[in-house]
Every structure is written in C-alpha cells, then in structure tokens.
C-alpha cells in the first residue's frame, strides 16, 4: 500500500497490522463463483444467473450467495421487492432445500476455484511492500476457509499472511467485529495500530465496530452501492497508487 494511504488515515508511522478482505479486494473471483453457482442451478434445472448478477450477490459468504440466487430464481430480478424485502425472502428459504443447494455449489466451486480468478492491479506490489516493512498481514474473509487457501496458494500470495480467517473459522463472521478482534488478539496489536481493507458494507461495518480504521476499495463487490455511503476512513481505486487517495 502506498504510504500516502496511511497518511490519509493519520498514521505518523506505518500500522503494525493490516487485515484484508479477499473477494473484491485482493482478488476478482466473480467469474469462478458464477460458474460454480450456475453449475448448481443447472443441476437442478433452474435458470442460470450469470456473472453480472453474481457480482451483486457476493460479499456475505457462500450461504448468503446461494440464498440470494434462490430468491432471484423464485422472483426474477425482484423489481417488485425492496432490498430489505429481498433479504427477508432470502432468510425464509427452507433449510433442507438451502443446504442441498449450498453443498452442490461448494462442491462445484472446489473443483475450479481459480480458473479465471486474478489479483487486482497493485495488490501483489502492495503486499510485497508491506511484508518487507515487517507489517503483519492477515486475510479476513466470509468465504469458507477450505476455499480460501487454494486461492491464496494458487495466486502465489499465501506466504504473505500469518493469519487467515474464513467465514466458518469463528462463531461469527463480518459484519461482526469478532474476526477482527480475534486478529488483534492473535497479533497482540491494538485497534489503533491496525487497518482493515475491504470492498463491502460487511467489511466497513466490522472495522467500525472493532474501532479499526478502514480503507475501502471502490472496484469490488459493493452490491451496486458506492462504498462512500458506509463512511470508511479512506477510499482508493488502487492500493499501490498515491493519486487514488
């Protein structure tokens, strides 16, 4: 990350810990997620969602993704539903049906997690720079941990991180502050010496609840809502460029 980003956060010296979201922040994984979701839908004779819709649904874990897809199957593009009604419908899906679809999605995704998943521009340079400054780095994602490691390893960035938490690693996931608080305890670092980097409402709200400063990237999966709406401390379009601060 460019030093100007830390200056924009009022750090006079670099932070001791930087925590990163994965999908939509470090990696663009929408194509592979969509391929797995469409595979699940096809198995069940349901209409395919496609990548553009999946980009709107990613960010709250695999189960929420499948719930949103099934609401879309039942209601189409849900023009008659408000965002709140859409999420309420997702909450009401029958559990046995949901678990069957979720398992099918996970099995399909595990077969091809990085076919077309790529790092965003500036990510590897930023991680290398932070690593060379001896800043501790962690990944905190809502993706299942079994799907997280293959992506980090396959893209050659796993060695940067000494802590990786998936959405199923702890009893709660983002937007709960628990994963961030766990990382602070793990590294014995204060919230004031830490930064969260993410692309979604869940990332920003988790950081705010943990009293950690948050950098929002504006190129990820924010469900069509400008990340500025959730009041992060800083918004950037490339982690390695100063002019984006």
Steps between C-alpha positions, in 0.01 A plus 500: 500500500624844416624701803257780414212267588630467855551876519139549394406284800708723732769238559832674571675162486378191311239286676606176664223293342309519172200270453361431153173374368545254211230504230462843345803635688802283424350281227236523230334161541154574361541290185589181688234558766241554227610187315456291815165658581373447146615138519286453811202670334539290184509175699160593640350614171492864610581811292865605497591821680817608318798700616341846505233397750745306714714813534202659674455207740857430618628625835318330785617141468402196295168438674380856444605480137291186447205654686508807277523285188196296602297813570590617150388163359162534672444873442701583188689828530271586792403841372193485723711429810689760697858408601372431852219277372749320275722416798198402711394257228852356504471443875177303460629230265438144629813369669511150339466651153764761575755250632462279193565792265782634716681166499467473123640851457796432731582174323497673162713789627757270659559338162607827334566783747759690294431431133460872427548658842770768490667751729386859461759748369738620770421221746818294478721809507316629806526171686870473420564854622314445827670164552844655453413761765429217747136602528283206605247399233177304539211394278151524649240376253146367516593229248526148650857436612527184286450715191722785618836323524496357143448850362778657708740218411398483135562872453830488688416731789443257788849558643419862579239406763562354844128491582213409267142492628208373294131555555481168683817539710321666794144503638434835326611657173503855367320737557558374853822649640597160645740393219684832519514484879636146473777628271584782740529248784702259285759765417471680836443826313262782592216613275671839472808334344298306242326547166227305322482502119178390332240565235165441668258617765590193706870593498439862591246430773721230654795739513292782645360270768854389588615866502751426223563751222378373166613553140229423246587406142248620244553224242352203686163349582297763685155385381475802272530747788788754505735402784507865611144455626628288790750765611837325486802703606646495149400385150751388235486352152847340509688403815841586357433845351511825696274696267204282593491614863 
